[in-house]
Amino acid sequence: MYFEKIAELISEKIDCPVEDITNETKFSDLAMNLEDEFSITLEMTSDIATVGDLVKKIETLVGEKNA
């Protein structure tokens, strides 16, 4: 019950098929969708603890790419 709802929410947020999300899916795997979306290489490091941290990291990487 909980898994299905959580998988559905993640699927909607990152625009990937819900079938691609399993109990074994790692957040680093989900980051690949973000890499594709923004044409960047994203490493999920310990300094990315919150969504805000992730947004800042993506903003920095996109800014560096476009500089």
Secondary structure, 3 states (H helix, E strand, C coil): CHHHHHHHHHHHHHCCCHHHCCCCCCHHHHHHHHHHHHCCCCCCCCCCCCHHHHHHHHHHHHHHHHC
